[in-house]
Amino acid sequence: MDYDIDNITGLIDRPPPEPHPFGPRSVAAILDATIRAQPDRLALIENEREWTYAELDTAVEGATGALASLGVGPADRVVWSLPNCAEIVVGFLATARRGAVWVGLHPRLTGTEKSALVAHCEPTLVVDDLVAWRSKANDGTATSTIGIDPHQPAAFAYTSGTTGAPKAAVHSQHNLLWPGLVSVEMDPPGPADRTGTPFALTSLNLMVLGPLTAFARGGAAVVLHHTDAAGFAVEVSRTRLTRAVLVPTMLHDLVTEGVEPSLLDSVRTVLVGGAGTPPTTRDAFTRRFAIVPVLSYGLSEAPTGVARTGPDPSIGATPLPLVEVEIRDSAGNAVSAGTEGEICLKPSSKGRWAGCWSPTLGYWRAAESTRTLLRGDALHTGDIGALDELGRLRVEGRAGDVIVRGGANIYPVEIERVLLEHYDVDTAAVTGLADPRLGERVVAFVTTRQESLDTAELATHCRALLAPFKVPELIQVVDELPVNRAGKIQRKALAALLNEPPDKAEQLPS
């Protein structure tokens, strides 16, 4: 069935999903059970700073009061653009308790990029100065309790989308709880459970898989800072991390940079998402560290991973118990096992998780995009895959033309738009070039109306308008771009235009 979609907000109107079979009913209440049972249990670690669950609750109450004093009310958007720190975790929980909507923006976005997203979400408050926020939060006092509806908008997950324009997948507090709660069943917590990721917690997926999952498990969230392999390994050893959320690039670097395995001896679970993990990387990591990484397939609209691999990742990923995966043809009909088609997601219809899962509420103020995503009775991922006879998922391709560089999604249209703003560029096309470490590198091809073009100056133009990871690492001037009869760029033909073929993939050590 098709649900009503609000043409102004772009959000779907549907009956609330079933409650999860256990755990809190809202993010706002996620600390409550552990506070009652073990208030002195360690909850949050950042460098030399530590908070018990009772102390974290006090900090969240103060931050909630600070938000109230700054004029933030229920349903208001609050932008958080801070580096990884304890304060952004506290701020996430405080935003939930205030009934407001959390919006994370990477602090390394350029001023132009950040301004566009702020204009899109129209926040009541932007928190991007850590010193100023600490002063406000420390002075904050508890405010009156607000009734929380766990099915109302609670957080935005931004993606540029295939058009290059900003799109925000909106999630409820109910949606954000299930990854942590499912992990309790699939990977039961130990007595010293500690979860962390070194990557930006301004990403909603990482906030959910990191701190929020840690609290759902009654363990400690560890705020990490080092995305270089050596620094990450030292942080893991010092904090005795047990669960790490990583991207394939980090696995590659831990192996190739010769990190001492003993530094990771506290880790028992490594969850990897954000891009396809080459078998050579996965196997080399397992041999060196005696840890079989769990590979995840998912998307921000789910949110996070909905299928994960077991001990043998080569046979495919098993859908999580609260999600049903269907493969459908272009007409929307389910296909037989082994047949490729579009990966579509539905709530599970059986078991204790039946009816609990719900996807995004839609894209903020993008009703047509919401209709495309949530048409009929499923979330249409746009990804291509197949299910085997045992229901295991094999993903064959990514949606659209997205480039996945080091776990970050990059959309060519966004970069092409910046290239075309340069006065010497006539046409432009961007693609990803396979890379053994990052997965893909960003490569741009341009034509010019001038006799020559200064590619170094064009790269400087890009750096002024794009986050560093989006800036093309190679810009090549060509006579013309490959197009089909309809005049559309043929991206698969772009690599053939390179003056020199890419280097052969490096070999990972045994």
N, C-alpha and C positions, 0 to 999 in steps of 0.2 A: 504494500500500500504506500501511497505518497502522502506525506504529512504537510500541513500548512507551514509556510515559511513567511516570516515577517519581511516585507519588502524594504523596510527601513533598517532594521538591525541585521537582517540577513540570517537570523537564527530560526531554528526549527521548533515547531510546537508539537510535542509528543508526550504521551503518558510517561511518568517517571519510571525508571527501571526498578527491578526488585532490589531490596537491600542486600548488601554483601552478607554471606553466611556467618561472618564473625567480624569483630573489630569495630572501630568507631564509625559513626554515620557521616562524619564531616572531617575535613582537614582541621577545622577549628578545634576539634576535640581529640586530635591525634595523640596528644601527650597524656591525656587524662588517666588512662588505665595504668600506665607505668608509674605515674605520680602517686596513684592510690596504693599500688603494690610495692614499688621500690623507689621512693622519692630521691634516695641518695645514689641511685644508679647513674653512671656516666652517660650523658646525652649528647654532648657536643665538644669537639676538640678542634682547636686551631692553634698551631705552634705550641706555645707554652700556656695558652689559655684553655681552661676546661670548665664545663658547666654540668652539674647534675641535672636530673629532670626537674627537680624543685627549683633550682636556680634558673634554668632555662625558662620555666613557666613565668617566673618573676620578670625576667628580661623581656619576654613576649608581652606581658601585661603592660610594661612600661612603654614598649614600642607601639602597642595598640593605642595607649593613651596619647602618645605623641602624634600618631596619625589623626586622631580625633581633634586634637588641638590645632592641627594644621588644616582642618576643614574637610577631611576625608570622611565620607559617609558610606553607607551600604550602596553597592552597585557602582561607585565611583572607580575610575581607573587610576592606578598608581604605577608609574614607571620606575623601575629599579634598574639603574645602570652603574653598578659597582663591580670592582674586581672581586674574585673569590675571597670571602671573609665571613666571619661568624655573623656579622650584622645583616648580610643579605639573607641568610637562613632565618634569623630572627624576624626580619622584615617580611619574609614570605608568610610565616605563621601569623604574624600580626595583621597582615592584610586579610588573611582568611578570617581571623577573629572579628575583624571590623566589618566583615561581609562585603569587602571591596574586591576589585578585580586586579590581580597582579599581572604586570606586563614587564617582562625582562628584555632589556636591550643591551647587547654586548658593549662594554665600555670602549672597545677599539673601533667602533663605527665612526666614520667621519662625521663632521658636523652636518653635512648635507644629508647623509643617510639617516642620522638620528632625527633631524628636523622633520623629514618626511614621515617617519613612523610616529613621532609625537603628534604631528598634525593629524594623522590617520586615527589614532586612538583617543585623542582629546582628553588627556589625563587631568585630574584635579591636582595632582602633585607629581613632580619629578625628583627622585632621589638619586643624585649623581655626584654628591660631594660627601665622602665618607666622614671627614672631620666634622662637618656641619651636622650630619645626621647623628653621629655619636652624641653630640651635645644635646640635640633634641630628644633622642631616645633616653638618655640618662636622666633627663629632667621630667620625662613622662610619668604620669600617674595612672593608676588603673581607672578605667572608664566603665560605665554601666554595660551590662551584658546585653548583647544583641542576639535576637533569635536568628539562627542560620538556616536557610533553605539550601540543602546540599545539592539541589538540582538547578540552581540559578548560576549564571555566569560567574566564574571565579578566577580564570586565568586565560591569558592570550599566549599562543605559540605562533610567532611570526615566521612566515616563509615568503620569499619573493614571488613564488608561483611561476608558472611557465610564461606568463605575460611580462614578467619583470616588475610588476606593480606589487606593493606590499599586500599580503593577505594574512589575516590573523585567525587561526583556528581557535575557537572558544571552547573552554572546558569548564565543567562544574566541579565542585569539591568532591562529589561522588565519583566522577570520572577519574580524578587524580589519585584516589585511594587504592584502586584495584591492583596496580603493579606491585606495590609493597605487600598487600595482603596475599596475593597469589604466591609471592616469593616465600612467604611463611610456610605454605604447604609444599612447594617444590624444592625449597632449599632451607630446611628448618634452621632457625637461629641457634648459635652456640652460646655458651655462658659469657664470652667476651666478644660478641658480635660487633664489628666495626666496618662501616660501609663508607666508601668515598670515591671521588673522581677528581682528576686534576684539571678537567676541562670546565669551561665557563658555566657557572651556576645561573647565569642569566638565561640560559637555554632551559625552557620549561621541562623538556624531556630529562635533562640531567638533574634538575632540582627534584623531579619525581623519582628517578632511579637512584639518586644519591641520598640526600637528607630525608626526604619524605619516606622513602622505603626503610631507611635506618630506624626512624621513629615508629613506623608500623610494625617493625620487628622487635621493638623494645630494646634496641641496641643503641650504639653511638654513631653519630654522623661525624665524619672526619673531613674537615675543609683542607684540601690540598692545593698547592700553588704551582708545582713544577710540572711542565709538560715536556721537558727534556728527560730522556730515559734515566740518566744518572741521578738527577735531582729527584725525580719521582721515586726511584728505588730507595734512596736514602730516607725520604719522607715515609714511605711504606714501612721500612724497618723501624724507624723511630716511633711511629704511632701504632705499630702492630696491627696494621690493617688486615682484615679477614676477607672482605669482599671489595673488588675493584671494578669500576665501570669504565671501560676503555674503548678506543677506536683502533682499527687495524694498524694504523701508523705507529702507535705506541708498541704494539707487539713486535713489529718489525725492528724498531729502534732498540728495544730491550735485548733482542737477539744480536743484531749486527754490531752494537756498541759494546758487546761483551760484558754486560752487567752481571755481577756476581750473583749466582742463584740464591745464596744464603740470605741476601737482602730481602727476598720475597718469600721467605719460609713461613711467614705468618698467614699468607694468602691461601685460601682454599677455594675461592670462587672468583673467576674472571668473566665478566659479562661484556661481550663485544658487539657493538652496533655501529650504525652510521655509514657503513659501506661494506661491500663484499670483501671477505677476508680470503686472500689467496691460500690454497692448500699448503704451499711451501712455507708461508709465514706461520700458519697455524701449527704445522707439524714441527717446525724448528723451535717454536716457542714451547711446545709440549715436551720435546726432548730436553731442552735446556733447563726448564723450570719445573718439570713434572706436574704441570697443571694443564688439564684439557680445557681450553677456553670454550665458554658457552656462546655460540653465535646466535644473534637475534635478528629477526625480520620484523620491521614495524614501520610506523610513520607517525608524524606529529598529530595527525587527525585521530589516532586510535585512543589515547596517546601512547607512545613508546611501542616496544616490541610486543607482537601478538603470537609469535611462533619462535621456538628456540630449539637448538640442536641438543642431542644427547651425547653419549660417549663417542659415537662415531658420526661426526658432522657431515661426512660425505654422503650419507643416505637421506639427508633432508632434515627439515625442521618440523617439530610437532607443534600444532596449535595449542595455545594455553587453554586450560579447561573451561574458561568462560566465553570463548570465542569459537564460532564455526567459520571455517574457510571454505568458500565455494569458488570453483573456476568456471567462468561463464564465457560464452562466445559473444560475437558482436551484436547478436540479437537479444542478449540477456539470458540465454538458456544455459543451464548447467551442463557441463560436458563430462565425459567419462574419464576414469582414472588414466593417467598418462598423457592426456590431451592438453595442449597448451591453450591458455585463454587468459582473460583478465582475472586478477585476484580480487575477490569480493569478500567482505567480512560481515557476519551477523552475530547477534547474541546466541550463546549456546541454548539449546532447547531441552537439555537433559542434565541431570546431576545437580549437586548442591549449588552450582554457580548459574543455574538456568535463569535467564532473564536479567542477570545482574549487570552485564556489560552494556554500555552505550557509547557510541562514538562521539566525536565533537558535536557540539550544539550547532555548528555551522561556521561560516566565515563572516567575521564582523563586517557589516554593511556591504556584503557582496552576495546578494540573494541568488543571482544566477549561478554563481560558483557553488553555492550551497546546494542548489537543485541538481547540479551535475554530479556532485560528490555523493549526495544522500538520496539519490532517486530510487524509487521502489522500496524494497525492504532491506537494503544493504548499503554499506559503505563501499563505493567503487574506487579502488586504489589507483587504477590506471597502470598498475604494474602487471607484467606478464609472468605466468608461472604454471605449474602443473602439480597435481596431487597423485601420489602413487596409490597402490591398492590398500595400503595401511593408513592412508590419510596424511602422509608426510608431505610437506610442502617443499618444492624446488622452485626457486625464483630465477627466472630466465633474463629478466631485464627490468630496468628502472623506468619510472614514469617519465614521459616526455624526453627532453634533451638534458636533463639535469646532470651536472658534473659533480662528482663526490670527491672532494680533495681533503685528505686527512680527516674524514668523517664529517666534513661540513658540506652542506648542499649549496651549490652555486648554479644560478640559472643564467644561461648565455645571453638571454634577451636583456637582462639588467646591465651586463657589461657592454653589450653592443650599443645600447642606448647612450652610455657614457662615451664610447669611442666616437659615435656619430655626432656628439656635441662639439668635437674638435673641428676647427674650420678647415683643416687640410684633408679630412677623411670623407670619402665619397660613399663607400659602402663598407660594411664590416660583418664578420661572422666569427663566432667563438665556439670552440669545441674543447673536449678533454682529451689529453694524450696520456695513454697508459703509463703508469709509473710504479715501480715495485715497492716503493716506500709509502707514498701518499695515496696510492690508488689511481689518481689522475692529476695531471697538471693542466693549468689553464693556458690555452694557446689561442691567439687572435690572428685573423687574416683580414687585411684591409686593402681597399683600393683608394687611390687619391686622384684629385683633379689637378694636382700640381705636378711639376716635373720630378720632384723628389719629396720625400717625407722623412722627417727626423723621428725615428721610432723611439729614441731615448726621451725626447721631449713629449711624445705621445704617452709614454709610460708615466712620466711625471704628471701629466694631465689626469691619468687614471688614478694615480695614488692620492691625488687631492680629493677625489670624489668617491673612492671605493675603499672598503676595508682591505687591509693588506693581503688577506688570503684570496681576495677576488681579483687582484691585479694580474693581468696576463704575464706569465713568465717568459713568453716569447711573442713578439709581434712581428709578423712578416707581411711585407707589401707584395701584392700580387696584381697581375694585369686584370683579372676578373675572377669572380667567385662562381663556384659550380652551382647551378640552379636547375630545377626541373622545368617541365613545360608550363607549369603554373607560375613560374618565377620564384618559387620558394627555394631557400638555401638547402642544398644536399649536404648535411653535416658529415655524413659518413665518408664523403669524398674529399673532405678538407685536408686530412692527414697526408694525402698524396701530393699536396701542394708544397710540402716542406722542402726547402732547399737540400737538407740532409736528413736521411732517415733517423728516427729516434734510436738512442742507444739500446742495445740488447738488455733485457731484464737481468739485473745482477743476481748472482747465486747466493742464497742464504747458507751460512755455514751449518754443518751437521752438529 
